[in-house]
Amino acid sequence: MIVRITGKGDNKSPVTLGTIYDWFVDMSNILSRLEGKKIEFNVHSFRHISLENYSTGEHYMCEKLGKKDGFLLEDLQLIAHHESSEVTSSYLKDKKDERLQEMFGIKIVD
């Protein structure tokens, strides 16, 4: 069993679930200040970013597995244990504009 420690010297103690929750609240507040809008950041955020990185080939496991182009949606659905690919695709960024730009060699401006 791995125990995470917080503090220094005589003030060391195991990290509690409450401490981890507080870290997420603090990070959410920092991100919100940096972005100038409310940013939701919680444990579930790691699930979203992991699936996104698996889809683009940026996840460290993609490099280890030689999947530089990432995984297909059906593979991501299996990884996430989702019943439908629609749920899985809702976790991913919309890449329609990027695909159109690549297809036609154009730059789409908002």
Secondary structure by P-SEA (a helix, b strand, c coil): cbbbbcccccccccccaaaaaaaaaaaaaaaaaaaccccccccaaaaaaaaaaaaacccaaaaaacccccccaaaaaaaaccccaaaaaaacccaaaaaaaaaccccccc
